Amino acid sequence: MSDEYPREYTSGKAPVAAADVTSLGAYLESFDGEAGYLDWAAFGPLSPSVRNDSHADAELLGTGRAAGLDLVGDNVREARELVAQVMAAEPEQVVLQPSTTYGLMQAMYGLAGGVLISRAEFPSLTVSATRAADSLGSMHVEWLEPQDGFVTPDLVRAALTDDTRALAVSLVDFRTGYRADLSALREVIGDRLLIVDAIQGFGVVQADYAAADVVCGNGYKWLRAGRGTGFARFSQRAVDRIAPVLSGFDGTDGDLPVDAVPAPSGSAQAFTVSGADELAAGRLAIALREIVGVGIDVIEAELADRADQIMFHAGRYDIAVVTPHEPERRAGIVALAPAPADAAALAASLTNHGITVTVRGGSVRVAPHVGTTADTLRLFGDALAEFASTRVR
Ligand SMILES: Cc1ncc(COP(=O)(O)O)c(C=O)c1O
């Protein structure tokens, strides 16, 4: 297998052009949810523009007027174009999906050979890959066993086998907050396929999506667009190498296939089942238009600052932080690892102060967004101070 990766895929960070520039100030003000919310990695409360636009689209769909239906239908084109813009890809390579997992399953079921996946990944990868392996037998999982949950280039290099045909990895790990280095992973795997679950970083940090062959995500967390706003990009190499096993009638070219069953499309369209949800596409489009308008580089810098502040408070009260400190190796998730005996007290203090986080297996996942205000950070600091004052050393 060649170590050379085709030139067209090594273009570095995706440039994001701002069509309608939104000021950072206006974007920050649009975060109108309640103070204390630090759980953006679980669910992103919907933005005002998403709420308003989806009401307007729903009204248009209620009229039955052709012009109104067409207008809402055009959301699909716009959403694909904006996803492509963020990934520096062609809109034809992007298809809308019900969720991240649906997109990943389209890829997993069509793979052949060994697929490297960390055992600690979110189940969208581990379960889908195992089901695909068990049911089809054409691919098998080669498990990575990271000590710390970080899928690093060194870990992957050491695990590659002659059978390995693909690496599947999260851009940002849902538990540790570790941000994978897609460019470095590409270097390590040569021309094998790179499949990326981008849901925990898409739209809030810049990434070398051009280094990947399949990138899947959803807009209900960091994009504030609600569920149903999934998407996937399949590069031409992905289309050439992944069998469209789960392809439905929407995955063909041309008109609705009736009285005959044509071959799947030769493009990313093959990895679809039936028509996209136009209301969901509208929510995704408006959310992405806003983000592209502000600039993902600008959002990334702000988010790094909010995560810094969470880490500062944790350090101040001697609570271990699992997430890497280097801004380029994290996004919006800060994972705290209190001593096992302290975990329940920390979780209780956060709840008592009106802070929403995810507590799982003794770890506390804190996920601010750029709109996280000084009030919320103060509440968080107060909760940690109270916890520390009652901690028995
Ligand atoms: C890393 C990761 N992947 C996938 C998912 C699930 O995504 P979806 O609901 O879009 O399938 C989550 C949800 O928390 C996640 O954290």
PDBQT file of the ligand as one rigid body, heavy atoms in Angstrom, charges set to zero:
ROOT
HETATM    1  C1  LIG A 401     -18.717  11.680  19.269  1.00  0.00    +0.000 C 
HETATM    2  C2  LIG A 401     -20.183  11.479  19.036  1.00  0.00    +0.000 A 
HETATM    3  N1  LIG A 401     -20.590  10.859  17.930  1.00  0.00    +0.000 NA
HETATM    4  C3  LIG A 401     -21.882  10.665  17.659  1.00  0.00    +0.000 A 
HETATM    5  C4  LIG A 401     -22.855  11.082  18.531  1.00  0.00    +0.000 A 
HETATM    6  C5  LIG A 401     -24.296  10.803  18.206  1.00  0.00    +0.000 C 
HETATM    7  O1  LIG A 401     -24.609  11.548  17.068  1.00  0.00    +0.000 OA
HETATM    8  P1  LIG A 401     -25.995  11.425  16.321  1.00  0.00    +0.000 P 
HETATM    9  O2  LIG A 401     -27.073  11.553  17.338  1.00  0.00    +0.000 OA
HETATM   10  O3  LIG A 401     -25.960  12.567  15.353  1.00  0.00    +0.000 OA
HETATM   11  O4  LIG A 401     -26.002  10.121  15.612  1.00  0.00    +0.000 OA
HETATM   12  C6  LIG A 401     -22.500  11.739  19.698  1.00  0.00    +0.000 A 
HETATM   13  C7  LIG A 401     -23.515  12.168  20.668  1.00  0.00    +0.000 C 
HETATM   14  O5  LIG A 401     -23.245  12.558  21.763  1.00  0.00    +0.000 OA
HETATM   15  C8  LIG A 401     -21.114  11.939  19.954  1.00  0.00    +0.000 A 
HETATM   16  O6  LIG A 401     -20.704  12.572  21.061  1.00  0.00    +0.000 OA
ENDROOT
TORSDOF 0
